[in-house]
Amino acid sequence: MHSESLNIEVEKNSTTNHLMIRFLACAFMLWLFATLCSITTLQENDHFYVDWSRSKITVASCGLLGAVMGITSCVGGMAYLGFAYYSVVDTMPFLVLGVRLDNTFLMMSAVHRTKRTLNAQERLAEAMSEAAVSITI
């Protein structure tokens, strides 16, 4: 039946080891993408240099690390508490990684647009007020 095709395919992919391989590949590609996109370059005398003071590689990496830690603790906690496992939950890690990376880039962009003369507390407050609506929606 066509109404069961989603359940059949999700069940087929989750019973084999494909899901873990896909999750790890997805997380690695997202980490590589986040790392490369968070590098800021400067151009001086026809040469490009990495501006390490404005590049936020650690922030992007920690954003993904936080998502992975949240996913593993949620799945582990639910298994420990004895909740039933449904195969449709297999899509959850990919959604969480995507949303978390998007929110991380929104915050990095908002911090990047603030004045560098402000102290860290004022910069973060201004960035949070700017990015909060996009993150909430």
Secondary structure, DSSP 4 states (H G I P E B T S, - for coil): -GGGHHHHHHHHHHHSTHHHHHHHHHHHHHHHHHHHHT--EEEETTEEEE-TTT--HHHHHHHHHHHHHHHHHHHHHHHHTTPPP-GGGGGHHHHHHHHHHHHHHHHHHHHHTS-TTS-HHHHHHHHHHHHHHHHH-
